[in-house]
């Protein structure tokens, strides 16, 4: 490539790495730059990500070699760590010199996160649609990095409004770019059922035909869901499916009348109320149905977790709720998965290894922890991405406002009194979609708040500072524009004009 050389920087990395040791000079990527890695290795998906992102703007091919030839130019070399335990499950090390790059990681995901850091260290133009007549250069230096928490995620509600595979995969791209490693898919609610279950095809065919406001609805056939799972896996993201029970179940009750106990089917629901529906949890058919659903989901989902919901079950008697959660959780375990539920499941006897997701009531989350559950933290006042950025702005107002600073400025280790940090798995930002109908709105609700949450989950508390973050994230606006990502000009950040 001819023309100006545009150099990147380590100054605006998000999340902030464990350590950065800047060097002197740059490494220019040219037509003779090659990638060196063993074939069929754990770095293959990371290499594909690198080549696609850089190639689209620079025109560079970055050919892959299994070993470096003396005729080759600078190389980007992917290798395992000298000490397999040194970097941890998701850690990585980048060493960039004037002659090449060495990427070290001990896992598939570690290599993906290393590449995401490489892409951020390049100038924004290097990952846009076209770089024009320019060459791009990496800064010289060493980056060592590993996450604080193993669970760093976001939830996308595809039940209130349905979003197809392309929209979900675009959301995965955002998660992966900021090293978020869990995609919690909220696949069912009162308004719609969004996944094909072959033992009960009416769930998708009938229960999937509605949405908030009377839209057309929709659902994933199993092949589409598998495609999303695989797309996410290649980018370091594990899909966690949720079927919300025993409440939030009107779509299921509408599709399978036997779940009501008396065989009657309620009308399809297109509103936004909560807490009015319940499975008939005293009927054995309900558990046979749940076993069918979990069996098929478990077969479709290579990740370790299935989310059974459990929130806002106001229409279920308390003791019936407790018995349902205990038995439904055990069915998840019987199919080889780890059960997750919203914090209300802390009222029930839970299998060992269960995860509870805190969202509103600290006492319920603490109760779940007291029963031995690990916790994923999604406090509405810090992580709910459907809530208004500012008073009177777009979004839901019920939890007040949630600015980027609200998302950023808290410590998961000290949020819940009496819960030790070792019981906290990490953080997750839910995006409920009663008021979200398209990809652009998904992005406006989540950018820049989701990158802020990513740093909460990845970077040590001692390394985080709001004023430093707001300076770093403002630089990313140019990338978002070049990628045609919609975003919100959060008032707490000084954006470029």
BANU-359756 format. One record per residue: x, y, z negated of N, C-alpha, C in turn. Coordinates in pm, whole numbers, plus 32768, in hexadecimal, padded with zeros to 4 digits. Atoms other than C-alpha are relative to their C-alpha. Example, Ala and Ser with C-alpha at 12.3 -4.5 7.8 and 13.67 -1.06 7.14 Angstrom:
residues 2
80597F89800084CE7E3E7CF4805A80788000 7FAE7F89800685577F967D367FB3806D7FB7 
***
This chain:
residues 497
80547F8980008000800080008058807C8000 7FB47F837FF98078815F804E7FBB806B7FAE 803D7F908045803682AE7FAB8030800C7F72 7FDC7FE0808A803F83267E447FFA7F847FA7 8004806880678093823C7D257FBA803B7F86 804B7FD480757F9582627C0A801B7F9E7F90 7FDA80568070800B81DD7ABB7F957FFC7F96 805C800F806F7F36815779A28043801F7F7C 7FD17FDD80867F648171782C7FC67FA07F9A 8036804A80727F3880BB76E27FAD80597FA4 80357F9F80617EA481F576437F6B7FF27FE9 80928000800C7D3381A8767B7FC57F737FFB 8032808880077D11803476397F8F7FF57F9A 8072801B80577BC37FC675A37FD97F6E8014 7FE07FDF808A7BBA7F0574BF8096801B7FED 7F737FE280187CFD7F89742A804A7F807FDA 7FB9807E801A7E007E70742980437FFD7F77 7FB78012807D7EB97DE472FE807F80547FFF 7F887FAD7FF67FFB7E8673748021801C8091 7FD07FD87F7C80857F42749E808A803D7FEE 7F787FCB800281F87F8074D6801E8039808B 7FE87FC77F7B8218807375FB80937FFA8025 7F797FFD7FCB834B805976D68014807A8058 7FDF7F917FA683E1813777E07FEA7FD48090 8012801D7F738371814079487F7E7FBA801D 807A80427FD3826980887A0F80247F898058 7FF6806F7FA282327F4E7ADA7F9B801A8070 80587FE57F8E81A77F9D7C347FD37F7C803D 803880757FBD80BF7E967CC4800680178096 7FEF7FF17F6F81157E5E7E327FD77F84804B 802880727FAC80D57D767F5480547F857FE5 7FAC8073801F81F27C997ED97FEB7FCE7F71 801B802F808881627C727D787FB57F7C8006 803E8084800281047B0A7D2B7FD57FDE7F72 802A8039807F80557A4E7C16803D7F767FF5 7FC080828017810E79247B827FBB7FBC7F8B 8041804D806A8055781C7ABB7FF27F70802E 8018808B7FDB803176A27AB07F747FF1803C 808380157FC47F1276287B897FA67FB37FA1 8060804780527DD575B07ADF800C801C7F6C 7FE97FE2808C7E32765B799A7F9480567FC3 80627FB180497D78772078937FFB8091802E 7FFD7F757FD37DD77866793D7FB780168084 80377FF37F797D2178217A867F9080698009 806E7FA07FFA7BE778EA7A358032808E7FE9 7FC77F7B80187CB37A0D79AD80468033807E 7FBB7FD97F857D857A0E7AEB7F9B8029806C 80687FDD7F9E7C4C7A0E7BC47FC480897FE0 80347F7F80297BC67B357AFC8061806F8026 7F9A7F9C7FDE7D0D7BF57B29800680198095 7FF17FF17F707D267BB37C9C7F868043803D 807A7FC47FCA7BBA7C117CDE7FF980947FDE 800C7F74802B7BC47D537C13806680598045 7F977FAD7FC47D107DD37C9B7FF77FFE8098 8004800C7F6E7CE47D527DFA7F9680568040 806D7FB27FC67B9B7E097E30802980918017 7FDC7F747FF37C3D7F5D7DFE808480168047 7F797FEA7FCB7DA77F2D7E64801A7FB88082 7FE580537F8A7D8A7E2E7F78806F7F9B7FEA 7F958060801C7E9B7D647ECD7FC67F747FF4 802D808B80037E7C7BEE7EF680277FBB7F7D 7FC9804180777F4B7B8F7DC27FFD7F68800E 800180917FE97F8F7A307E4880317FB57F84 7FE1805080767FA9791D7D4480667F968023 7F9880657FF180E078467D2580057FAB7F81 7FEA80518077812477247C3D808A80197FC4 7F7E7FD58034828977A37C1B803480718059 7FD27F897FB9834078DC7C82806D7FDD8064 7F9B80117F98840878E37DC6805E80797FFE 7F9F7F918003854379B67DE47FD8806E8062 80297F9B7F9D84A27A667F0C7F8B80547FD1 80747FB7803383797AD97E3F802B80827FBE 7FE97F838047835B7C347DB17FDC7FF17F6D 80268008808D82E47C8A7C517F937F977FEA 80618069801B821C7B747BB17FAF80217F84 80568000807880FB7B647ABC7FF67F6D7FD8 7FED808D8024814A7A207A097FAD7FDD7F86 8056802F806C80537963792F803F7F837FC2 7FC08070804680EA787C78297FBD7FEE7F78 803080198087808877D976E18060803A7F9A 7FA87FC98066811478597596806C7F9F7FD7 7F9480558032825D77D875147FD27FB57F84 803A803D807781AA779173CA7F6A7FF98014 808E800C7FE1804B7704740E7FA580437F99 80547FC480677FC8779272C2801780967FF1 7FD77F768018806978E772E37F9580658028 805E7F9D7FCA7F56799473AB7F707FE77FD6 8089801D80297E2278E8731F7FA87FDB8076 805D80327F9C7CEC787F73DD7FEC805F8075 801C7FA07F957CBC79C174A4806F80678012 7F967F9E7FF87E047A7A7479804F7FF78081 7FAE7FFD7F877EF37ADC758E807380617FEA 7F8F7FA3800080387B9175D2801F8026808F 7FD77FCC7F7E808E7C6C76FD8089803E7FF3 7F7C7FC17FFB81F47CC2774B80148033808F 7FF67FC17F7C82167DB9786D808880458009 7F7F7FC17FE6836D7E1678F37FFD80408089 7FF87FC57F7A83E07ECE7A2980027F94806C 7FF3806D7F9F84057D797ACF7F877FA48007 8070805D7FFE82C57CC47A727FB37FFF7F7E 8057800E807481BC7C5E797780047F6F7FD2 80118085803A81B97B34788C7F8580037FA7 807E800B804A80637AD2780580047F7F7FB1 800080778056806079E676DB7F7B7FF57FB7 807A801C804C7F28794876457FF87F6A7FE9 800D808E801F7EC977FF75A77F7C7FC58028 808580317FDC7D6977E376337FCE8045807E 80447FC57F8D7C8C7828775D7FD6808F7FE2 80347F7B801E7BEB795176B0806F80637FE2 7F8F7FA780177D3779DF763C803780378082 7FD07FD07F7D7DA679F377A77F9D8065803C 80637FA17FCB7C5E7A9E7808800F80877FBB 7FF27F8080477C8A7BA476F6808180468026 7F837FC27FD27DF17BDC77637FEC80488084 80197FC07F7E7D7B7C2678C57FA8807B7FEE 80537F8A80167C6D7D117845805580757FCD 7FA67F97802C7D807DD27792805780328072 7FB47FD57F8A7E547DD578CE7FAD805E8057 80567FAD7FAC7D2D7E65798E7FEA80897FC2 800E7F7D80407CFA7F76788B8082804F8002 7F7F7FBB7FFB7E6F7FC57895801E8039808A 7FF57FC57F7B7E50800A7A097FAB807F8007 80577F8A7FF17DC1815A7A7B7F757FD7802C 808B80217FE27C4A81647AA87FEC7FDF8094 801180177F707C6C81737C2380257F738029 7FD280867FDC7D10801E7C1F7F957F967FF2 806B806280117BCF7F707BB57F7D8032803B 80767FCF7FBC7AD980437C7C7FED7FBB8085 801C80437F817A447FE07DCC8070800D8066 7F957FED7F9F7B6480747E97806180687FCC 7F9A7FA580327CA881157E35803580608067 7FCD7FA87F977CEC81BC7F8380957FEA8017 7F71800A7FDF7E5182057FEB8055801A7F85 7FB37FF3807B7EEC81D27E9680377F797FD6 7FCD807780437FC280D97DDB7FEA80127F6A 801E7FFB808E7F8A80827C7080717FC17FB0 7F91802F8052807F804A7B567FD37FE97F71 8017801E808D80747FAE79FC806B80437FAB 7F997FCB80598125805078D480567F8F7FC9 7FA68062803D82527F9A78477FE87FFE7F69 8012800C8090822B7F1576E87FD07F757FDA 802D8081803581B57DF6760B7F8080167FB0 807F7FFE804A80517DBE758E7FED7F777FBE 8023807A804980077CBD74807F7780157FC3 808B7FE780227E9D7C85742C7FB87F807FD8 8057806E80297D9F7BA3737F7F88803E7FB9 80797FC480397C3A7BDC73047FF67FEF7F69 801E8008808F7BCD7C2271A07F987F937FE5 806E805E80167A8C7B5671BE7FEF7FA6807A 8015805A7F8E7A3E7A2372947F7E8018804B 80847FEA7FC078D77A9572DF7FF28095801E 800E7F757FD578BA7BD673A97FA07FFD8077 8061801A7F98777D7BE0746E7F9A806D8016 80747FAC7FE3764B7C8475007F8D7FA48022 807980497FDD74E77C0B75237FB5804A806D 80547FC77F97741C7C46765E7F787FBC7FFA 80898030800372A47C21763E7FCC7FFA808F 803A80117F7A72257B9077867F6F7FD67FF7 8089802D801470D17B3B76EF7F9B8071800F 805F7F907FF5702B7C9176CE7FF8802F8091 7FF77FF07F6F709F7CE1782F80667F9B8033 7FA680667FC971417BDB790A806C803F8055 7F8E7FD67FAF72997C13799F803C7F838040 7FD080737FB6731A7B2A7AAD80957FE87FEE 7F738023801174707A847AC9806180708023 7FA37F957FDB75157BAC7B7A800B80697F93 7FFE7F9C806B74B27C9C7A6580477FC97F84 7FBE803C807675207BAC795480967FF68017 7F70800B7FE3766E7B727A00804480887FFE 7FC87F7A800C76A37CE87A1D801580257F6E 7FF17FE98090766C7CFA78A580787FB37FCA 7F8B804E8026776D7BE578798081804A8024 7F897FB47FD778687CBA793B8022806C7F9A 7FEA7F99806678397DD2783D80367FC37F7F 7FD28042807B78617CE6771580927FD8800D 7F7980337FEE799B7C46779F806680718009 7FA27F907FF17A397D9677F7802F80347F79 7FDC7FCE80847A397DED768380137F8E7F9B 7FDA807480527A8E7C8F76007F937FD37FA0 80718039804979337C3E757E7FE87F738034 7FFA808B7FD579177AC575827F817FB07FEC 807E8047800E77AA7A6D753A7F91804D8047 807A7FCA7FC376757AA976107F8A7FB37FC6 80798037803D75407A64753E7F8B8023805C 80727FEA7FA5741E7A3776337F7E7FE27FB6 8083800D804072C87A7275967F9E7FD3806C 8043803D7F8E720B7984767A7F697FF27FF1 8091800E801170AE798475E47FCE80647F9A 80427FA7805F6FBE7A6B75317F6B7FFE801F 80907FFC7FE76E4E7AC275267FE080208091 80207FCD7F7A6E637B64767C802E7FA58072 7FD280527F916F197A597743805D7F907FD5 7FA7807480116FCE790A775480587FF9807C 7FA87FE47F907103791E782E805F7F8F8029 7FA6806D7FDA71A577C578517FAD7F848022 8044807B7FD8712F768E790B801F7F907F9D 7FF58079805170EF756678237FB27F94804B 803F805F7FA470A8743A78FF7F9B7FA67FBB 8064804E80496FF0737A77EF7F7E804D7FEE 80767FAA800E6EFE74A177DB800880708068 7FEE7F9C7F956F037554792D7FA280787FF2 805E7F92800F6DD7762878CA803A80737FAD 7FC47F94804D6EB376EC77DA80328070805B 7FCE7F9B7FA36F61779C78F97F96802A8064 80607FE27F966E4A778379F97F8F80587FCF 80707FB380386D38780E7917803480687F9D 7FCD7FA680666DF278A577F0806080688036 7FA27FA17FC66EEC795078D47FC38066805D 80417FAC7F9A6DEA7A0679A77FD180867FCB 802C7F8080376DC47B3878C88079804A7FC8 7F967FAC80386E927C57783A7FBE80797FBF 80337F85803B6E687D9577717FCB805C806D 803A7FA07FA26D837E8478277FBF7FC38079 804480427F916CFD7D80791780557FE68079 7FA8801E7F916E2E7D4A79F17FF77F6F802A 800F80867FC86E5F7C0D7ABE80417F917FAF 7FBC8068804C6F387B5779C080697FB98053 7F9B80507FBC70187A407A3B80457FA37F9D 7FB7805D805570F6792B79B780757FC6804E 7F8E80437FC3723E787A79F97FDF7F6E8019 7FFA80907FF0723977287A9D80837FD07FC2 7F8C8031804A733A764879F880838017804C 7F867FE97FB37434766D7B15802F80917FF3 7FDA7F748014742C77E77AEE803E80167F77 7FCA7FF38087746477CE7979808D7FC57FFA 7F7A803B7FFD758976E279B18064805D8046 7FA87FA37FB9761877DE7AA7802A80747FA8 7FE07F93805D760478F679A580647FD07F98 7FA78038806776AA781978A0808E7FF18038 7F7C80157FC677C777C3798B804280858024 7FCA7F7B7FE277F3792A7A048039803F7F81 7FD27FC8807F780D7998789A807C7FB87FCD 7F8D804D803278FD7880783C8080802C8044 7F877FDA7FB879F078E7794B803480877FD1 7FD87F7B802F79F77A4378B1801080077F68 7FE78004808F7A2A79D2774A7F86800F7FA9 807C7FE6804878BE79F176E47FAF7F7E7FF5 80518076801977F178D876467F6F80297FF0 808F7FE38007767878DA76777FC37FB87F87 80498035807375A578A8753D7F6C8013801C 808D7FF07FDF7439785F759C7FAA80097F83 80607FF7806E731C78C474B67F747FE28031 808F80157FF371BE783574AE7FC480287F7A 802E7FC7807E710D790573A87F867FB47FCD 806C804D80407031783672BB800780197F6A 808680297FD56F4B780A72027FA780768029 80477F8A7FD06EDA7973723E8037802C8086 7FD97FCD7F7C6F097A43737A7FE97F95806B 801480787FAC6E6C7919742F7F8280068054 807E7FFC7FB76D35799874E1800D7FC7808D 7FF180367F786DC27942763A7FFF7F688000 80018092800A6DFF77DB75CC7F747FCE7FDE 8088802880256CA677C575297FA0800D8076 80527FEC7F896C08784E766780167F918066 7FDF80657F9C6CBC774B773B7FE17F737FD2 8012808780376C9B761B76547F9A800B7F8E 80677FEA80666B4F76337599800C7FA27F88 7FF4805F806F6B9F74FF74C5805780377F90 7FAC7FC580696CA075D3740B7FB080537F9E 80587FB5805B6B79768D736F7FBC7FA57F9A 8043805B805B6AFC755672BF7F737FE2802A 808C80177FD969927587732C7FEE7FF68096 800880117F7069E97577749F7FD5807B804C 802A7F877FBB697B76DA74EB807B8050802A 7F907FB27FCB6A5877BF75B77FE180947FF6 80157F6F80016A7A7933756A801B803A808A 7FE37FBB7F846A807A2A7688809480258008 7F787FCD7FEE6BCC7A91771C800B80897FBE 7FEF7F84804A6C5C7BB276548063805A8048 7FAD7FA17FB66CED7CEB76F6801F807D7FAE 7FE67F8D80566D077DD775CE80857FF37FB9 7F807FFF80476E1B7E1874D27FF27FE77F6A 800E8022808D6D877DB6738080537F847FDE 7FB58075802F6E427CB472AF7FBA7FC47F88 802A803D807C6DF17BBC719E7F767FC38000 808B80307FFE6C9B7B4272137FF37F6F802E 800B80867FC66CEB79EF72B1804B7F9A7FAB 7FB9806C80466D52789F72207FE17F7A8040 8015808C7FE16D83773C728D7FB17FBF7F90 803F805180696CAC764071D4806C7FA47FC7 7F89804480336DCB75CA70FB7FDE7F897FA6 80298078804B6CFF74BE70467FDB7F8D805C 802680667F9D6CBE73FA7186807E7FBE8035 7F8B804A7FD26DB372EA71EC8021801F8091 7FE67FDF7F736D8A734A735A80628074800C 7FA87F8D7FF96E3A7492731380937FD67FF8 7F75802B800E6F7673DD72A7802B7FA78074 7FE0804B7F876F6472EE73CD802080608072 7FE77F987F9B6F4D741F74AF808780437FE9 7F817FBE8020707074CA73FC80757FA48020 7F9680607FDF7142738E742180187FFC8097 7FF17FFD7F6D70FE7391759A804B807E802B 7FC27F827FDB7160750075B5809480007FDC 7F747FFD802D729F74DB74EA80547F9C804D 7FB480657FB57307739D759E802B80368088 7FDD7FCD7F7C72F9744776F2805E80787FF7 7FA67F8F8011739975897678808D7FD27FDC 7F7D8033802974B274C675D4804C7FC58076 7FC0803A7F8B74F6740D7718802D806B8063 7FDF7F947FA374FE755577DA806D805D7FCB 7FAD7F9B804275D7761276E1807C7FBF7FC3 7F88803A803A774275A976A5802E80447F7F 7FDE7FBE807D776776AA758E7FC87FB57F88 801F804E80797745763074287F7C80257FC0 806B7FC58050761176FB73C37F7A80058049 80887FE57FD17498770773EE7FBA80527F94 80427FA1805A73D5782673517F6B7FE07FFD 808D8025800D727D77CB72C97FA880747FD4 80517F8B8021720B792D72797FE480087F6B 80268000808B7147792E71347FDC80897FC8 801B7F7A8034710B7AA671197F6B80228008 80857FC37FFC6FC77B5D70CE7F907F998010 8065806B7FF86EFF7A1C70A07F91801C7F9C 80637FD380616DED7AD86FE87F807FAD8004 807A804F7FF26CD979F4706A80117F707FD2 7FE5808780316D7A78BA6FD8800580057F67 7FFA800780916D3C785F6E6C808F7FE77FD1 7F748002802C6E7B78826DA180367F737FF1 7FCE808880156E9B77166D3780047FB38083 7FFE80407F7C6E40769F6E94807A80318050 7F8B7FC77FBC6F4C778A6F1C807F7FBD7FCF 7F87803D8039705276FD6E3080127F728033 7FF7808A7FD1700075976E9180207FFB8095 7FE57FFE7F6F6FFD75EF70038093801D801B 7F757FDA7FE67152769A6FFD805F7F8F7FDA 7FA9806E802A71F1757B6F3B7FFD7F8E8066 800A80707FA3716D7474702C802E8028808C 7FD57FD37F7B71A07540716C8098800C8006 7F6E7FF6800473087586710480417F778008 7FC980887FFD7345741570C87FF67FC5808C 800C80327F7672C673C672278070803B8055 7F907FC37FB773C774BD72B280817FB37FE1 7F88804C802774D6740671ED7FFE7F76803F 800B80867FC7745672B6726780267FFD8094 7FD97FF87F737494732C73CC808D80388012 7F727FE07FF775FD7384737B802180938002 7FE87F707FFE75D774FB73557FF7803C7F74 80047FB5807D760375F8723F7F86805C8003 80757FA8800074BB76A371DD8022808D7FD1 7FF97F73802674A5781E71CA7F7180327FF2 80817FBF800C737F78EB71528012808B7FC9 7FFE7F7D803E732D7A4D70F07FFD7FF17F68 7FE58006808F73677AA06F817F907FC17FAD 80718038804B72097A2E6F1680107F6B7FE6 7FF180908016727978C26F3580437FE27F7A 7FC480148084733078F56DEA7F9C7FD27F98 80668032805E71E5789C6D427FF77F688001 800E80917FF0720977316DB580807FB77FD8 7F8A8055801272F276126D6880407FEC8089 7FBE7FFC7F7E73F276246E7D806B7F93800B 7F9380607FED74D9751B6F10808880437FF0 7F797FCC8008764B75456ED2802A803A8087 7FCE7FC37F8676E9762E6FCD7FA180618042 80617FA47FC575AF76F87017803380907FFC 7FDC7F727FF875DE7864707E7F8180537FF4 806F7FA2800B74F4797C7014802B8087803A 7FE27F807FC074E17AC470D27FB8806F7FB5 80387F90804D74B07BF96FF97FD68070805E 802D7F917FAA73DE7D0A70977FBB80707FB3 804E7F978042730D7DC66F94800A7FFE7F68 800D8008809172F37D496E2D807C7FBF7FC4 7F86803A803A743F7D1C6D767FE37F8E7FA0 801D8069806273987C496C667FE97F7A8044 8018807E7FB873267B466D6480817FC9803A 7F7F802E7FCC747F7B386E0480567FC77F90 7FB38031807375237B116CAF7FC97F7A7FD1 803C80808026742A79FB6C5D802D7F90805D 7FD080647FA1748D79446D9B80917FDC7FE5 7F74801A802275FC796B6D41800A7FAC7F82 8000804E807B75AC78E36BE87FDE7F6F8016 801E808A7FDC752677AA6C8E806D7FC18056 7F8D80367FB8767477806D3D800C802A8090 7FFA7FD77F74762778246E89806F80668017 7FAA7F957FD0772F78EA6F437FA6806C803C 80517F907FD276BA7A3F6FB780398042807D 7FE57FA27F9476B47AFE70FE7FB780807FDD 80377F82802E76797C6C70B17FCC80548075 80417FAC7F9C75807D3071867FA780667FBB 80547FA1804775077E4270997FC580658060 80437FAA7F9E74057F0F71558038808D8000 7FD17F7680087492805970D8808A8014803C 7F7B7FF57FC375E6800B7173800B7FBC8089 7FE680527F8A75B67F13728F7F8B7FF38061 807280147FA674587F217328800B80628075 7FE17FB17F8A74967F9A74887F8480358047 807B7FC97FC773287FDB74DC7FD3807D7FB6 80267F8C8050731380EB73D1803680808042 7FD97F807FC57328825B743C808D80277FD6 7F7F7FC58021748582F074507FEE807A7FA4 801B7F84804B73F7843973CC7F6A800B7FED 808E7FED801B72AA84A4733C7FBC803B807C 804A7FD47F8C71B084CA745580367FCE8084 7FC680357F857291841A75517FBD7F7F802B 803B807D7FD1723B82E5761D80217F8C7FA3 7FEB80758054721181A2755D7F987FF47F94 805A80168071715C8119742E802980577F8A 7FDE7FA7806F7146820373017FF37FC27F75 80298035808470E4811271E980747FF97F9D 7F8D8007805B724680F77158804B80847FFB 7FBD7F7F7FFF7292826A7176804D80138081 7FA87FF27F8C73B582B0725E807E7FAF7FE9 7F83804B800574EC81E672AF805D803A806A 7F9E7FC57FA5760382B5734980787FA2800E 7F8580507FF3774F822973BF804F80037F7E 7FB97FFA808077E382A272777FBE7FA57F99 8045805C805A76D781E471B480287F70801C 7FD680877FD9773780AC7277808E7FE57FD1 7F708013801978A980E47234802680097F6D 7FCB7FD7808278C6817170D67FC87FAD7F8C 8025805580717887804A6FEC80607F897FFC 7FA58070801479457F206F627FAE7F827FE4 804D807A801878A67DC56F8780237FBC7F7C 7FD68045807A796E7D4A6E5B7FBD80377F84 803B7FC3807878C27E3A6D6C7F6C8020800F 808C7FDD7FE877647E506DFE7FA37FC37F98 805A8049805876C27D4B6D1B80457FE27F7C 7FC6801A8084770D7D496BA87FF37F6C7FDC 8003808A802C776A7BF26B29801C7F9A806B 7FE0805D7F9277B97B5A6C7E809380128024 7F727FF17FE0792E7B176CAC801780078096 7FE47FEC7F7279CD7B766DF780107F7B8049 7FEC80817FBB7A237A0A6E407F7C7FBE8028 808280357FD878AD79C36E577FC4804C8075 802E7FB07F9078847ACC6F6580467FD1807F 7FC7802E7F8178B47A3E70C3801F8074805D 7FE87F907FA7789C7B8D716F7F8480548013 80677F9C7FE777B07C87720E7FBD7FE88087 804A800E7F8376A87C94731D7FA18075800F 80597F917FE375E67DAE73C37F887FD38052 807780297FB574807D5574247FC880718057 80487FA57FA873D67DFE754A7F767FC6801C 808A80267FE7725E7DD275377FCB80548074 801D7FC27F7E71B27E28767D7F6E80278013 80897FCD7FED70507EA076378000807B805B 7FF97F837FB570C07FEC76D2806E7FFC806B 7F92800F7F9F71CA7F6277BF7FD07FA68071 8037804C7F8F716A7EEE791C80637FEB8072 7FA4800F7F8F72A27F0579F7809080037FCE 7F73800B8023741B7EDA79FB803A80867FD3 7FC97F7E80247466804D79EE7FDD80257F70 80277FE1808973A2807278AB80497FA77F9C 7FAD8056805574557F447815808780447FE8 7F7C7FC3800D759C7FF7785B7FFA80837FB1 800D7F82804A7522814977D97FEF7FE87F6A 8013801E808E74B780A8769180817FC97FC1 7F8F8049803B75FE7FE9766480878044800F 7F807FBB7FEC771180D076E57FF080917FD6 7F848036803977CC815B76207FEF7FB37F7D 8011803C8084772E80B574F080387F737FF7 7FCC80888006778E7F52754C80987FFC7FFA 7F6F7FFA801679017FA5757C802580287F71 7FE67FDB808B78F1804A74247FF17F867FA5 80138078805078667F09738E806C7F99801B 7F94805D7FDF796D7E3F7446807C801A7FAB 7F8B7FE180527A7C7EF873897FE77FDF7F6E 80218028808979C77EBD723E801E7F6C7FEC 7FEE8090800C79D47D487280808D7FD0801B 7F7C802E7FD77B2F7D337319807080367FA8 7F8C7FBD803C7C147E2C72697FF580047F68 7FFD7FF980917C7C7E2B70FE7FCD80877FD0 80397F8680367BCD7F2D7026806A806D7FF0 7F957F9F80177D197FD56FD2803280408081 7FD17FCB7F807D5E800A71477F9880588044 806E7FB87FBD7C1280B771907FEF808D7FC9 80187F7480247BD0822C718E7FA1803C8067 80647FCB7FA47A9E82D57223803B8069805E 7FCB7F967FAB7B5B840672A2805C7FC9806C 7FAB803D7F9B7C58832B73527FAC7FB38066 8056804B7FA47B49824B73E47FB9805D8061 804D7FA77FA97A7B836E74698058803E806C 7FA47FCE7F997BB083F0751E801E7F938067 7FE0806D7FA27C01829C75B27F8A7FDE8059 8072802E7FB17AA1824176207FD580688067 80287F9B7F9E7A68838E76D080477FEC8084 7FB380197F867B76832C77CA7FBE7F948055 803D806F7FB77AA981F978297F8D802C8059 80707FD17FAF799582CE78C080207FFB8095 7FDA80067F737A5782E17A057FF47F728036 800D808B7FD57A6481657A167F6D7FDD8016 808D80217FF478EF814779D77FC4803E807E 80347FC07F8878A6823F7AEB80307FB8807F 7FCC80477F8B7989818B7BE17FC17F778012 804380837FF978E080417B8A7F6A800D8013 808F7FE47FF2778A80E87BB17FB07FC97F89 80468023807B772F80977A487FBE807E7FC8 80447F9180437629817A79AE802D80057F6E 7FD67FF2808B7680820578577FC3807E7FC5 803C7F908047761083017751806D805C7FCA 7FA07F9E803276CC843F76FC7FE6801A7F6B 80127FF4809076CA84077586803B80847FCF 7FD87F78802576DD855B74E1807980057FA4 7F8D8001805A77EC84F173ED80857FEF8045 7F85801B7FB478EB84BB7502801380728065 7FDF7F977FA0799A85C575D2801C7FC18087 7FF280417F7D7961854277308043805F8064 7FCB7FAA7F977A1B85BF78607F8E8041804E 806B7FBB7FB7795486B979327FD47FB0807A 
***
